[in-house]
Amino acid sequence: MMWGRVESICDAYATIILPQTDINDIIVDFKADLPKWDALESRYIQSQAPGSAVQKDLLWDIVATNISKWGVRLHVQAHKDGLFTVEKLINKSKSELMNGKALEEYNGMVAIKDAMKTNLTHFVVQKFTAIVVTGLEKDLSNFHDEINTPQLESKESLQIRSQLDEFYVTIETKTSDIVSLIESEFSVSQPEMVGKLFLAHKIGQSISHRYSGVNGLGTKNGLPLIDYSVTVETVPPKVAKLDLLGAYSIKSVKQGLVIIILKDPEGVEVARKTIKITRGHMITINWTL
């Protein structure tokens, strides 16, 4: 969590500005909100209905982490035993396993699991056992079920997301208050503290960017646009491929006007729109051809 950095900053400055009760009170109040934020964020993730983008990402992260951990750990032994094809197949980082369409990456991770399972006897020293294989197969099964479930968002999730939106406003207000007070009273006598507290302000603002972005569905004659992609023209561009249900989601987009482009499987532009991203909100943009 980014909050650890903010809390450390606030701890350091409380001793410097203790005589200034107004500023110190704001910082104490700000720190008191940090565990509330963590709890609310945790509830939001847990409240996701099956098929939600958050739930898909969470299970994708889990299975990619576990598959890559074992693949990287075992590839050296595969090389020593002359299993060069297996070595090349299983030596994949987590980012490589998540750099594509969900279904394609699922099939790729299944292939890695099968290669390690088939050569189980070569990896005894590394403690790769049948129990580990069962765990990986369970992770893969959970992820497969999730990517084949329509995206939904529960009523509870919507309520919590509304609370998160309100929290963003609170965070921005409090960090802005810190900056305003510091700049007005300490701009000359404590310039170093000004800069560091301004960093705390920026960290607070950056929290909301994680939940800012665009999602939606792409269809043609009622059927999903498979293998199409959506690009948000930022620097660098953010790209998401539509899944088997024609759904996509792009997060961590900074607020402001941006251009989004729908491209066909060959990368040819099909349509584009200009939209306004609002901090802390996912905007739904659907494409119908």
N, C-alpha and C positions, 0 to 999 in steps of 0.2 A: 504493500500500500504506500502511496505517496505521503500519507499522513505522517509517517515516521520522520520524514525530513522536516515537515512543518513543525512537528512537536519539538524536535531537537533545536530548531531555530528559536522557537518561542521560549524554551527553557533557558537558552543562552542570554536572551535579551531581558528576561524578567528581572535578573539581578542588576542589569544596567539601568533599567528604567523604573525600579521599585518606587522611587519618590514620586513618580508621576502616576497617581492613582487611576486617573481616567484611562490612560493607555494600558496600564497593567491589568485593569479589570476587563478590558476588551480582549486582551490576549488570553487571560484565564477563561473567559467565556468561550472564546474560539476553541481552545484546547478541549473544553468540556464537550464540544460537539463531535470531536473526532471518533470516539467509540460509538456514538449514535449513528454516524455515517456508516461505519463498518457493519453494524448490525442491520441497518436498512438495506445496504447493498447485498449482504448475505441473504436476507429474506427475499429480495427481488430475484436472485438466481434460483433459490429453492422453490419459488412460486411459479416458475415457468411451466406451462402445460406441455405435454408431449408434442414434439414437432416444432417448438419455438426455435428461433434463430439462436438464442442464448443457450438453450439446451443442446442444440446440435454442436455449437462451438465448444461447449464444455466437454461433451463426450468425445469429440474429435481430438481435443487437446489431450485427454486422458489416454486414449488408445495410441495416439502418435507418440506420446511420451514413453509409454511402456514398450512399444514395438522398437522404437529407435534405441532405447536404452539397452535392450538385449542384443539387437543387431550390431550396434557399435562394439559392445562388449565381446561378442563372439566372432567377429569377422577375422580377428588376428589368428585365432585357433583354426578357423576354416582355411586360411592361407597356409598355415603350417602343415595342415593335413592334405594339402593339394586340392582343396575344394574351391577352385578359383571362381567358378560361376556363382557358387553360393556366397563366397566372400563379396563379390561385386554387388550381388542382389541385396544382401542384408545390411551392408554398411551405408545406412542412410540416416541423416540427421532428422530431428523433429521437423524443422522448417521444410525440408525436402518432402516429407510425408504429408505436409499440409499445403503444398504449393500446387493446387489444382482443383478439379471438381471432386466433390465429396465421394461420389460413387467410384470414380477412377482410383482415388487414393485408397478407398476401402479395399478394392480388388488388389491393389499393389501391396497393402499391408497384409492381406490374407496370404499372398504369395510368399512374403517374407516369413510369416509365421509357419507356413507349410514347409519351407526350406529348412528352417531351424528344427522343426518337429521331425522331419524325415531323417535328419542327421543328428538326432538326439544323443547318440552314443559318443559323438565326437566332442560334446560339450559338458561332459561329466565334471571336469575340474572347475568349470565356471558356474557349477550348480544350476545349470539349465535343466530342469526336471519336467516330468509329466504334469506336476502340479502347476508349474509356471505356465506350461502350454494351455492348461485348462483356464487359467486366469486370463491369458491373452485372448483365448477364444470367447470368453464371456464378454470382455471389453469390446471385441469386434462385433459380437452379436448385438450388444446394446446400441452401438453406433449405427449398425445397419438398420435396426428397427427405427431409430430416430430419423435417419435421412429419408426413410420411406413413409414418414408420417406427415400429413399436411401441417403447415405452420399455423399454430394457434397461440392465443395469449389469454390466460385465465383472467377472470374478473379480479381476483386478488392481485395478480401481477399488474394489471392496469392501475389499480388503486395505489400500489406501492410505487409504481413509476411516477404517478402524480405527486406522491410525497417526495420522491427524489428530485423532481422538477422544482418543488418549493424549496428544497434544501439548497439547490444551486443558487437561488436568489439570496438565501441567508448567508451562504459562504461568501458570495461576491460582496454583499453589503458589509460584512464584518472585516474582510480583508481590505476593502476599500477604506473603511473607517480607520484601520491601522495605518494605512499609507497616508491618509489625509492628516491625521494627528501628528505622525512622525514628520511629515514634510513641513507642517506649519510650525512645529515647536522645536525640532531638532535638526533642521536642514543645515544649520551652520555648525552647531556644537557637536553633533553626532552623525557626520555624513556616512560613516561606515555602517552604522546601524540602520540608517535609512535604506541603503542598498540591500541589506540582507532581509529586512522586513518586506521590502518590495518583492524580493524573491519569494517569500512566503505567500504574498498576495498572488503572484503568478502561478505558484503551485496550486493554490486553491482554485484559481480559474481553470487550470488545465484539467481538473477532475471532470468537469462537465463535458469536455471534448470527447471523452471515451464513449459517451452515450449520444453524441450528435452524429447524424448521418441520414442515410436514405435506404429504404427497402421497398419491396413490392413484388409484383408478379408480371410475367410476360406471357401472353397467349395469342393464338391465331385460330380463329374458328372454334374457340372454346378449348383448344388443346395447348399444352405448355410449349414454350419456345425453348426446346432443348438445345444445348451447346451455344446459345446466344450469350452475350456478355454485356455488362453495363460498366461504363467508365465515368468516373467523376474527374473532371479536368482540374485537378489540383497539381501542386508541384511537390513531389512527383505525383503522377496520376494514380488513382485508386481504382482497382478493377475487381469485379466479381462476376463469376460465371453463373448462369441460371442453372438450378439443379433439375432433377427429374420432374419436379412439380412446377417448374418455371419460376421458382422463387429465387430472390437474391437479397443480400444485405451488405451494406458498406458502412462501417463505423469509423469513429474518430475523424470526422470531417469538421474543420473549423467553420465557425459561423460566417455568414455572408452569402452573396450571390455566387453560385457555381453553375457550370454547364455539365449536364449528364448526357451521355450518348449511349444509345442501344446499337450493338453491332451484331451482325450475323455470324455464323460459325467460321466464315472465311475472313472475318475481321473488317468487313465492309459496313460503313455507317448506314443504319436504317432509319434512325430518328434521333432527334436531340431536343432537350428542354433546358430552360434556365429556371433554376429553383433557388429559394432562399433557405439556407440552413440556419436554424435557431439553436443556440447552445442548449444542450441537455435534451434535445428532442430528436426522435427518429421520424423522418417524413416519409410517408408512403406515396410512391410514384409507380403506377401500373402502366404497362405497355400493351396495347391491343393492336394487332396488325390485321 
